[in-house]
């Protein structure tokens, strides 16, 4: 199959359109399971323990959640400033960790 130089721009345009369609389909597929969480000041929340933090723990019987925390401030991009009920330390968490 021979291509002339005149058709290269047309082929490139088709490839760009195809790439954009594939990106849209992938975003739609992976975006189905995203749950948006909205927090307000005063909510009680639990923090999910990271797998790396549990690595030295005792198997499947260790804790998956810590807390409770009180949401003290709602920040941009789904982040929250939380305060532990028993401690006087503030923590900042992303929405995926709560």
Jmol script that loads the backbone (N, CA, C; Angstrom):
load data "model"
ATOM      1  N   UNK A   1       0.845  -1.165   0.000  1.00  0.00           N
ATOM      2  CA  UNK A   1       0.000   0.000   0.000  1.00  0.00           C
ATOM      3  C   UNK A   1       0.898   1.239   0.000  1.00  0.00           C
ATOM      4  N   UNK A   2       0.802   1.999  -1.049  1.00  0.00           N
ATOM      5  CA  UNK A   2       1.635   3.186  -1.180  1.00  0.00           C
ATOM      6  C   UNK A   2       0.831   4.414  -0.793  1.00  0.00           C
ATOM      7  N   UNK A   3       1.496   5.310  -0.095  1.00  0.00           N
ATOM      8  CA  UNK A   3       0.871   6.564   0.303  1.00  0.00           C
ATOM      9  C   UNK A   3       1.632   7.701  -0.344  1.00  0.00           C
ATOM     10  N   UNK A   4       0.877   8.607  -0.868  1.00  0.00           N
ATOM     11  CA  UNK A   4       1.536   9.790  -1.404  1.00  0.00           C
ATOM     12  C   UNK A   4       1.623  10.842  -0.317  1.00  0.00           C
ATOM     13  N   UNK A   5       2.475  11.788  -0.485  1.00  0.00           N
ATOM     14  CA  UNK A   5       2.669  12.836   0.508  1.00  0.00           C
ATOM     15  C   UNK A   5       1.420  13.690   0.687  1.00  0.00           C
ATOM     16  N   UNK A   6       0.559  13.733  -0.315  1.00  0.00           N
ATOM     17  CA  UNK A   6      -0.647  14.542  -0.227  1.00  0.00           C
ATOM     18  C   UNK A   6      -1.653  13.935   0.752  1.00  0.00           C
ATOM     19  N   UNK A   7      -1.605  12.624   0.948  1.00  0.00           N
ATOM     20  CA  UNK A   7      -2.580  11.945   1.804  1.00  0.00           C
ATOM     21  C   UNK A   7      -2.123  11.836   3.258  1.00  0.00           C
ATOM     22  N   UNK A   8      -0.886  12.195   3.537  1.00  0.00           N
ATOM     23  CA  UNK A   8      -0.361  12.041   4.894  1.00  0.00           C
ATOM     24  C   UNK A   8      -1.139  12.899   5.893  1.00  0.00           C
ATOM     25  N   UNK A   9      -1.437  14.136   5.545  1.00  0.00           N
ATOM     26  CA  UNK A   9      -2.178  15.014   6.453  1.00  0.00           C
ATOM     27  C   UNK A   9      -3.573  14.446   6.731  1.00  0.00           C
ATOM     28  N   UNK A  10      -4.191  13.912   5.721  1.00  0.00           N
ATOM     29  CA  UNK A  10      -5.526  13.318   5.890  1.00  0.00           C
ATOM     30  C   UNK A  10      -5.468  12.094   6.807  1.00  0.00           C
ATOM     31  N   UNK A  11      -4.451  11.290   6.651  1.00  0.00           N
ATOM     32  CA  UNK A  11      -4.281  10.106   7.495  1.00  0.00           C
ATOM     33  C   UNK A  11      -3.997  10.521   8.937  1.00  0.00           C
ATOM     34  N   UNK A  12      -3.167  11.544   9.126  1.00  0.00           N
ATOM     35  CA  UNK A  12      -2.882  12.035  10.478  1.00  0.00           C
ATOM     36  C   UNK A  12      -4.150  12.538  11.161  1.00  0.00           C
ATOM     37  N   UNK A  13      -4.985  13.254  10.419  1.00  0.00           N
ATOM     38  CA  UNK A  13      -6.241  13.749  11.001  1.00  0.00           C
ATOM     39  C   UNK A  13      -7.136  12.597  11.444  1.00  0.00           C
ATOM     40  N   UNK A  14      -7.202  11.550  10.646  1.00  0.00           N
ATOM     41  CA  UNK A  14      -8.021  10.381  11.008  1.00  0.00           C
ATOM     42  C   UNK A  14      -7.472   9.701  12.266  1.00  0.00           C
ATOM     43  N   UNK A  15      -6.137   9.636  12.366  1.00  0.00           N
ATOM     44  CA  UNK A  15      -5.516   9.011  13.533  1.00  0.00           C
ATOM     45  C   UNK A  15      -5.803   9.822  14.791  1.00  0.00           C
ATOM     46  N   UNK A  16      -5.733  11.133  14.705  1.00  0.00           N
ATOM     47  CA  UNK A  16      -6.020  11.987  15.859  1.00  0.00           C
ATOM     48  C   UNK A  16      -7.469  11.818  16.302  1.00  0.00           C
ATOM     49  N   UNK A  17      -8.383  11.785  15.365  1.00  0.00           N
ATOM     50  CA  UNK A  17      -9.803  11.591  15.697  1.00  0.00           C
ATOM     51  C   UNK A  17     -10.007  10.238  16.362  1.00  0.00           C
ATOM     52  N   UNK A  18      -9.356   9.210  15.866  1.00  0.00           N
ATOM     53  CA  UNK A  18      -9.463   7.865  16.442  1.00  0.00           C
ATOM     54  C   UNK A  18      -8.899   7.837  17.871  1.00  0.00           C
ATOM     55  N   UNK A  19      -7.758   8.489  18.098  1.00  0.00           N
ATOM     56  CA  UNK A  19      -7.161   8.528  19.426  1.00  0.00           C
ATOM     57  C   UNK A  19      -8.085   9.238  20.423  1.00  0.00           C
ATOM     58  N   UNK A  20      -8.702  10.332  20.015  1.00  0.00           N
ATOM     59  CA  UNK A  20      -9.621  11.052  20.896  1.00  0.00           C
ATOM     60  C   UNK A  20     -10.828  10.188  21.254  1.00  0.00           C
ATOM     61  N   UNK A  21     -11.328   9.428  20.292  1.00  0.00           N
ATOM     62  CA  UNK A  21     -12.471   8.544  20.553  1.00  0.00           C
ATOM     63  C   UNK A  21     -12.097   7.446  21.538  1.00  0.00           C
ATOM     64  N   UNK A  22     -10.907   6.875  21.386  1.00  0.00           N
ATOM     65  CA  UNK A  22     -10.452   5.833  22.311  1.00  0.00           C
ATOM     66  C   UNK A  22     -10.298   6.407  23.718  1.00  0.00           C
ATOM     67  N   UNK A  23      -9.741   7.613  23.843  1.00  0.00           N
ATOM     68  CA  UNK A  23      -9.609   8.260  25.155  1.00  0.00           C
ATOM     69  C   UNK A  23     -10.971   8.487  25.793  1.00  0.00           C
ATOM     70  N   UNK A  24     -11.941   8.947  25.010  1.00  0.00           N
ATOM     71  CA  UNK A  24     -13.298   9.170  25.539  1.00  0.00           C
ATOM     72  C   UNK A  24     -13.921   7.876  26.029  1.00  0.00           C
ATOM     73  N   UNK A  25     -13.749   6.798  25.258  1.00  0.00           N
ATOM     74  CA  UNK A  25     -14.314   5.505  25.659  1.00  0.00           C
ATOM     75  C   UNK A  25     -13.668   4.986  26.935  1.00  0.00           C
ATOM     76  N   UNK A  26     -12.343   5.140  27.043  1.00  0.00           N
ATOM     77  CA  UNK A  26     -11.651   4.684  28.249  1.00  0.00           C
ATOM     78  C   UNK A  26     -12.078   5.500  29.467  1.00  0.00           C
ATOM     79  N   UNK A  27     -12.208   6.807  29.302  1.00  0.00           N
ATOM     80  CA  UNK A  27     -12.638   7.658  30.416  1.00  0.00           C
ATOM     81  C   UNK A  27     -14.056   7.290  30.847  1.00  0.00           C
ATOM     82  N   UNK A  28     -14.922   7.006  29.915  1.00  0.00           N
ATOM     83  CA  UNK A  28     -16.298   6.606  30.247  1.00  0.00           C
ATOM     84  C   UNK A  28     -16.310   5.261  30.971  1.00  0.00           C
ATOM     85  N   UNK A  29     -15.493   4.312  30.508  1.00  0.00           N
ATOM     86  CA  UNK A  29     -15.446   2.987  31.127  1.00  0.00           C
ATOM     87  C   UNK A  29     -14.917   3.050  32.553  1.00  0.00           C
ATOM     88  N   UNK A  30     -13.793   3.735  32.762  1.00  0.00           N
ATOM     89  CA  UNK A  30     -13.186   3.780  34.081  1.00  0.00           C
ATOM     90  C   UNK A  30     -13.885   4.769  35.011  1.00  0.00           C
ATOM     91  N   UNK A  31     -14.626   5.715  34.460  1.00  0.00           N
ATOM     92  CA  UNK A  31     -15.330   6.696  35.277  1.00  0.00           C
ATOM     93  C   UNK A  31     -16.652   6.195  35.836  1.00  0.00           C
ATOM     94  N   UNK A  32     -17.110   5.027  35.419  1.00  0.00           N
ATOM     95  CA  UNK A  32     -18.391   4.490  35.898  1.00  0.00           C
ATOM     96  C   UNK A  32     -18.381   4.225  37.392  1.00  0.00           C
ATOM     97  N   UNK A  33     -17.258   3.763  37.912  1.00  0.00           N
ATOM     98  CA  UNK A  33     -17.186   3.330  39.304  1.00  0.00           C
ATOM     99  C   UNK A  33     -16.733   4.419  40.256  1.00  0.00           C
ATOM    100  N   UNK A  34     -16.586   5.644  39.782  1.00  0.00           N
ATOM    101  CA  UNK A  34     -16.133   6.742  40.639  1.00  0.00           C
ATOM    102  C   UNK A  34     -17.315   7.245  41.458  1.00  0.00           C
ATOM    103  N   UNK A  35     -17.114   7.309  42.763  1.00  0.00           N
ATOM    104  CA  UNK A  35     -18.136   7.829  43.649  1.00  0.00           C
ATOM    105  C   UNK A  35     -17.667   9.157  44.212  1.00  0.00           C
ATOM    106  N   UNK A  36     -18.445  10.188  44.000  1.00  0.00           N
ATOM    107  CA  UNK A  36     -18.086  11.501  44.505  1.00  0.00           C
ATOM    108  C   UNK A  36     -18.622  11.618  45.925  1.00  0.00           C
ATOM    109  N   UNK A  37     -17.741  12.015  46.840  1.00  0.00           N
ATOM    110  CA  UNK A  37     -18.124  12.146  48.238  1.00  0.00           C
ATOM    111  C   UNK A  37     -18.100  13.621  48.611  1.00  0.00           C
ATOM    112  N   UNK A  38     -19.169  14.074  49.218  1.00  0.00           N
ATOM    113  CA  UNK A  38     -19.248  15.457  49.672  1.00  0.00           C
ATOM    114  C   UNK A  38     -19.289  15.450  51.191  1.00  0.00           C
ATOM    115  N   UNK A  39     -18.358  16.147  51.810  1.00  0.00           N
ATOM    116  CA  UNK A  39     -18.295  16.220  53.264  1.00  0.00           C
ATOM    117  C   UNK A  39     -18.617  17.631  53.716  1.00  0.00           C
ATOM    118  N   UNK A  40     -19.173  17.729  54.905  1.00  0.00           N
ATOM    119  CA  UNK A  40     -19.447  19.024  55.505  1.00  0.00           C
ATOM    120  C   UNK A  40     -18.756  19.072  56.859  1.00  0.00           C
ATOM    121  N   UNK A  41     -18.537  20.273  57.347  1.00  0.00           N
ATOM    122  CA  UNK A  41     -17.893  20.457  58.644  1.00  0.00           C
ATOM    123  C   UNK A  41     -18.763  19.806  59.716  1.00  0.00           C
ATOM    124  N   UNK A  42     -18.128  19.015  60.578  1.00  0.00           N
ATOM    125  CA  UNK A  42     -18.840  18.343  61.661  1.00  0.00           C
ATOM    126  C   UNK A  42     -19.132  16.881  61.394  1.00  0.00           C
ATOM    127  N   UNK A  43     -18.936  16.417  60.166  1.00  0.00           N
ATOM    128  CA  UNK A  43     -19.157  14.999  59.865  1.00  0.00           C
ATOM    129  C   UNK A  43     -18.141  14.147  60.614  1.00  0.00           C
ATOM    130  N   UNK A  44     -18.557  12.980  61.051  1.00  0.00           N
ATOM    131  CA  UNK A  44     -17.648  11.985  61.609  1.00  0.00           C
ATOM    132  C   UNK A  44     -17.247  11.035  60.486  1.00  0.00           C
ATOM    133  N   UNK A  45     -15.943  10.843  60.313  1.00  0.00           N
ATOM    134  CA  UNK A  45     -15.445   9.991  59.233  1.00  0.00           C
ATOM    135  C   UNK A  45     -14.376   9.050  59.776  1.00  0.00           C
ATOM    136  N   UNK A  46     -14.142   7.967  59.044  1.00  0.00           N
ATOM    137  CA  UNK A  46     -13.060   7.034  59.325  1.00  0.00           C
ATOM    138  C   UNK A  46     -12.029   7.148  58.219  1.00  0.00           C
ATOM    139  N   UNK A  47     -10.762   6.907  58.529  1.00  0.00           N
ATOM    140  CA  UNK A  47      -9.700   6.957  57.540  1.00  0.00           C
ATOM    141  C   UNK A  47      -9.291   5.544  57.182  1.00  0.00           C
ATOM    142  N   UNK A  48      -9.193   5.273  55.887  1.00  0.00           N
ATOM    143  CA  UNK A  48      -8.765   3.970  55.409  1.00  0.00           C
ATOM    144  C   UNK A  48      -7.264   3.827  55.622  1.00  0.00           C
ATOM    145  N   UNK A  49      -6.836   2.709  56.208  1.00  0.00           N
ATOM    146  CA  UNK A  49      -5.422   2.463  56.469  1.00  0.00           C
ATOM    147  C   UNK A  49      -4.775   1.963  55.186  1.00  0.00           C
ATOM    148  N   UNK A  50      -3.649   2.554  54.833  1.00  0.00           N
ATOM    149  CA  UNK A  50      -2.921   2.180  53.632  1.00  0.00           C
ATOM    150  C   UNK A  50      -2.361   0.766  53.774  1.00  0.00           C
ATOM    151  N   UNK A  51      -2.293   0.029  52.686  1.00  0.00           N
ATOM    152  CA  UNK A  51      -1.790  -1.348  52.703  1.00  0.00           C
ATOM    153  C   UNK A  51      -0.338  -1.378  53.155  1.00  0.00           C
ATOM    154  N   UNK A  52       0.452  -0.389  52.759  1.00  0.00           N
ATOM    155  CA  UNK A  52       1.868  -0.359  53.144  1.00  0.00           C
ATOM    156  C   UNK A  52       2.019  -0.170  54.650  1.00  0.00           C
ATOM    157  N   UNK A  53       1.102   0.567  55.259  1.00  0.00           N
ATOM    158  CA  UNK A  53       1.165   0.789  56.704  1.00  0.00           C
ATOM    159  C   UNK A  53       0.809  -0.485  57.466  1.00  0.00           C
ATOM    160  N   UNK A  54       0.033  -1.355  56.828  1.00  0.00           N
ATOM    161  CA  UNK A  54      -0.379  -2.602  57.477  1.00  0.00           C
ATOM    162  C   UNK A  54       0.588  -3.743  57.210  1.00  0.00           C
ATOM    163  N   UNK A  55       1.635  -3.524  56.442  1.00  0.00           N
ATOM    164  CA  UNK A  55       2.513  -4.610  56.004  1.00  0.00           C
ATOM    165  C   UNK A  55       3.111  -5.388  57.177  1.00  0.00           C
ATOM    166  N   UNK A  56       3.456  -4.724  58.267  1.00  0.00           N
ATOM    167  CA  UNK A  56       4.058  -5.414  59.398  1.00  0.00           C
ATOM    168  C   UNK A  56       3.038  -5.962  60.368  1.00  0.00           C
ATOM    169  N   UNK A  57       1.766  -5.793  60.093  1.00  0.00           N
ATOM    170  CA  UNK A  57       0.712  -6.226  61.001  1.00  0.00           C
ATOM    171  C   UNK A  57       0.447  -7.718  60.874  1.00  0.00           C
ATOM    172  N   UNK A  58      -0.505  -8.184  61.668  1.00  0.00           N
ATOM    173  CA  UNK A  58      -0.790  -9.607  61.754  1.00  0.00           C
ATOM    174  C   UNK A  58      -1.909  -9.989  60.775  1.00  0.00           C
ATOM    175  N   UNK A  59      -1.587 -10.223  59.538  1.00  0.00           N
ATOM    176  CA  UNK A  59      -2.503 -10.776  58.564  1.00  0.00           C
ATOM    177  C   UNK A  59      -3.813 -10.053  58.368  1.00  0.00           C
ATOM    178  N   UNK A  60      -4.866 -10.854  58.130  1.00  0.00           N
ATOM    179  CA  UNK A  60      -6.153 -10.286  57.759  1.00  0.00           C
ATOM    180  C   UNK A  60      -6.954  -9.770  58.953  1.00  0.00           C
ATOM    181  N   UNK A  61      -6.485  -9.971  60.152  1.00  0.00           N
ATOM    182  CA  UNK A  61      -7.243  -9.550  61.327  1.00  0.00           C
ATOM    183  C   UNK A  61      -6.903  -8.141  61.795  1.00  0.00           C
ATOM    184  N   UNK A  62      -6.007  -7.453  61.103  1.00  0.00           N
ATOM    185  CA  UNK A  62      -5.661  -6.095  61.500  1.00  0.00           C
ATOM    186  C   UNK A  62      -6.734  -5.111  61.047  1.00  0.00           C
ATOM    187  N   UNK A  63      -6.663  -3.893  61.534  1.00  0.00           N
ATOM    188  CA  UNK A  63      -7.674  -2.881  61.248  1.00  0.00           C
ATOM    189  C   UNK A  63      -7.544  -2.344  59.828  1.00  0.00           C
ATOM    190  N   UNK A  64      -8.678  -2.127  59.191  1.00  0.00           N
ATOM    191  CA  UNK A  64      -8.707  -1.509  57.871  1.00  0.00           C
ATOM    192  C   UNK A  64      -9.000  -0.019  57.967  1.00  0.00           C
ATOM    193  N   UNK A  65      -9.542   0.435  59.098  1.00  0.00           N
ATOM    194  CA  UNK A  65      -9.951   1.824  59.291  1.00  0.00           C
ATOM    195  C   UNK A  65      -9.432   2.327  60.627  1.00  0.00           C
ATOM    196  N   UNK A  66      -9.114   3.619  60.704  1.00  0.00           N
ATOM    197  CA  UNK A  66      -8.753   4.261  61.962  1.00  0.00           C
ATOM    198  C   UNK A  66      -9.657   5.478  62.150  1.00  0.00           C
ATOM    199  N   UNK A  67      -9.771   5.903  63.366  1.00  0.00           N
ATOM    200  CA  UNK A  67     -10.597   7.076  63.623  1.00  0.00           C
ATOM    201  C   UNK A  67     -11.449   6.849  64.840  1.00  0.00           C
ATOM    202  N   UNK A  68     -12.458   7.564  65.039  1.00  0.00           N
ATOM    203  CA  UNK A  68     -13.113   8.495  64.114  1.00  0.00           C
ATOM    204  C   UNK A  68     -12.458   9.871  64.112  1.00  0.00           C
ATOM    205  N   UNK A  69     -12.642  10.571  63.012  1.00  0.00           N
ATOM    206  CA  UNK A  69     -12.171  11.931  62.844  1.00  0.00           C
ATOM    207  C   UNK A  69     -13.383  12.837  62.665  1.00  0.00           C
ATOM    208  N   UNK A  70     -13.245  14.088  63.045  1.00  0.00           N
ATOM    209  CA  UNK A  70     -14.276  15.098  62.809  1.00  0.00           C
ATOM    210  C   UNK A  70     -13.770  16.021  61.713  1.00  0.00           C
ATOM    211  N   UNK A  71     -14.586  16.256  60.700  1.00  0.00           N
ATOM    212  CA  UNK A  71     -14.212  17.169  59.623  1.00  0.00           C
ATOM    213  C   UNK A  71     -14.276  18.594  60.168  1.00  0.00           C
ATOM    214  N   UNK A  72     -13.129  19.273  60.186  1.00  0.00           N
ATOM    215  CA  UNK A  72     -13.049  20.648  60.688  1.00  0.00           C
ATOM    216  C   UNK A  72     -13.070  21.677  59.563  1.00  0.00           C
ATOM    217  N   UNK A  73     -12.597  21.280  58.381  1.00  0.00           N
ATOM    218  CA  UNK A  73     -12.555  22.216  57.265  1.00  0.00           C
ATOM    219  C   UNK A  73     -12.587  21.428  55.962  1.00  0.00           C
ATOM    220  N   UNK A  74     -13.362  21.904  54.994  1.00  0.00           N
ATOM    221  CA  UNK A  74     -13.421  21.284  53.675  1.00  0.00           C
ATOM    222  C   UNK A  74     -12.567  22.127  52.741  1.00  0.00           C
ATOM    223  N   UNK A  75     -11.561  21.504  52.140  1.00  0.00           N
ATOM    224  CA  UNK A  75     -10.617  22.195  51.268  1.00  0.00           C
ATOM    225  C   UNK A  75     -10.953  21.917  49.816  1.00  0.00           C
ATOM    226  N   UNK A  76     -10.157  22.442  48.908  1.00  0.00           N
ATOM    227  CA  UNK A  76     -10.378  22.230  47.476  1.00  0.00           C
ATOM    228  C   UNK A  76     -10.036  20.808  47.063  1.00  0.00           C
ATOM    229  N   UNK A  77     -10.569  20.393  45.942  1.00  0.00           N
ATOM    230  CA  UNK A  77     -10.256  19.114  45.289  1.00  0.00           C
ATOM    231  C   UNK A  77     -10.582  17.901  46.158  1.00  0.00           C
ATOM    232  N   UNK A  78     -11.571  17.997  47.016  1.00  0.00           N
ATOM    233  CA  UNK A  78     -11.999  16.854  47.805  1.00  0.00           C
ATOM    234  C   UNK A  78     -11.180  16.583  49.046  1.00  0.00           C
ATOM    235  N   UNK A  79     -10.267  17.479  49.413  1.00  0.00           N
ATOM    236  CA  UNK A  79      -9.471  17.289  50.615  1.00  0.00           C
ATOM    237  C   UNK A  79     -10.209  17.857  51.821  1.00  0.00           C
ATOM    238  N   UNK A  80      -9.979  17.241  52.967  1.00  0.00           N
ATOM    239  CA  UNK A  80     -10.599  17.711  54.205  1.00  0.00           C
ATOM    240  C   UNK A  80      -9.547  17.797  55.292  1.00  0.00           C
ATOM    241  N   UNK A  81      -9.699  18.775  56.177  1.00  0.00           N
ATOM    242  CA  UNK A  81      -8.857  18.882  57.361  1.00  0.00           C
ATOM    243  C   UNK A  81      -9.660  18.272  58.500  1.00  0.00           C
ATOM    244  N   UNK A  82      -9.130  17.198  59.099  1.00  0.00           N
ATOM    245  CA  UNK A  82      -9.857  16.451  60.115  1.00  0.00           C
ATOM    246  C   UNK A  82      -9.095  16.470  61.434  1.00  0.00           C
ATOM    247  N   UNK A  83      -9.847  16.321  62.510  1.00  0.00           N
ATOM    248  CA  UNK A  83      -9.259  16.257  63.841  1.00  0.00           C
ATOM    249  C   UNK A  83      -9.704  14.954  64.480  1.00  0.00           C
ATOM    250  N   UNK A  84      -8.752  14.220  65.035  1.00  0.00           N
ATOM    251  CA  UNK A  84      -9.058  12.961  65.721  1.00  0.00           C
ATOM    252  C   UNK A  84      -9.812  13.282  67.008  1.00  0.00           C
ATOM    253  N   UNK A  85     -10.777  12.458  67.365  1.00  0.00           N
ATOM    254  CA  UNK A  85     -11.587  12.721  68.553  1.00  0.00           C
ATOM    255  C   UNK A  85     -10.758  12.710  69.833  1.00  0.00           C
ATOM    256  N   UNK A  86      -9.761  11.829  69.930  1.00  0.00           N
ATOM    257  CA  UNK A  86      -8.995  11.682  71.165  1.00  0.00           C
ATOM    258  C   UNK A  86      -7.721  12.521  71.166  1.00  0.00           C
ATOM    259  N   UNK A  87      -7.238  12.920  70.012  1.00  0.00           N
ATOM    260  CA  UNK A  87      -6.000  13.679  69.916  1.00  0.00           C
ATOM    261  C   UNK A  87      -6.311  15.117  69.517  1.00  0.00           C
ATOM    262  N   UNK A  88      -5.338  15.981  69.675  1.00  0.00           N
ATOM    263  CA  UNK A  88      -5.521  17.378  69.287  1.00  0.00           C
ATOM    264  C   UNK A  88      -4.744  17.687  68.021  1.00  0.00           C
ATOM    265  N   UNK A  89      -4.532  16.685  67.180  1.00  0.00           N
ATOM    266  CA  UNK A  89      -3.741  16.837  65.967  1.00  0.00           C
ATOM    267  C   UNK A  89      -4.679  16.883  64.765  1.00  0.00           C
ATOM    268  N   UNK A  90      -4.416  17.808  63.855  1.00  0.00           N
ATOM    269  CA  UNK A  90      -5.189  17.905  62.620  1.00  0.00           C
ATOM    270  C   UNK A  90      -4.509  17.088  61.532  1.00  0.00           C
ATOM    271  N   UNK A  91      -5.299  16.442  60.711  1.00  0.00           N
ATOM    272  CA  UNK A  91      -4.809  15.668  59.576  1.00  0.00           C
ATOM    273  C   UNK A  91      -5.511  16.172  58.337  1.00  0.00           C
ATOM    274  N   UNK A  92      -4.831  16.118  57.198  1.00  0.00           N
ATOM    275  CA  UNK A  92      -5.450  16.459  55.923  1.00  0.00           C
ATOM    276  C   UNK A  92      -5.559  15.177  55.120  1.00  0.00           C
ATOM    277  N   UNK A  93      -6.753  14.900  54.613  1.00  0.00           N
ATOM    278  CA  UNK A  93      -7.010  13.670  53.884  1.00  0.00           C
ATOM    279  C   UNK A  93      -7.634  13.981  52.544  1.00  0.00           C
ATOM    280  N   UNK A  94      -7.288  13.165  51.538  1.00  0.00           N
ATOM    281  CA  UNK A  94      -7.972  13.228  50.262  1.00  0.00           C
ATOM    282  C   UNK A  94      -9.261  12.443  50.337  1.00  0.00           C
ATOM    283  N   UNK A  95     -10.164  12.693  49.419  1.00  0.00           N
ATOM    284  CA  UNK A  95     -11.468  12.046  49.456  1.00  0.00           C
ATOM    285  C   UNK A  95     -11.355  10.528  49.295  1.00  0.00           C
ATOM    286  N   UNK A  96     -10.320  10.042  48.623  1.00  0.00           N
ATOM    287  CA  UNK A  96     -10.161   8.607  48.430  1.00  0.00           C
ATOM    288  C   UNK A  96      -9.747   7.854  49.683  1.00  0.00           C
ATOM    289  N   UNK A  97      -9.236   8.569  50.675  1.00  0.00           N
ATOM    290  CA  UNK A  97      -8.770   7.923  51.895  1.00  0.00           C
ATOM    291  C   UNK A  97      -9.827   7.912  52.980  1.00  0.00           C
ATOM    292  N   UNK A  98     -10.937   8.593  52.767  1.00  0.00           N
ATOM    293  CA  UNK A  98     -11.979   8.662  53.799  1.00  0.00           C
ATOM    294  C   UNK A  98     -13.172   7.847  53.370  1.00  0.00           C
TER     295      UNK A  98
END
end "model"
wireframe off; spacefill off
backbone 0.3
color backbone group
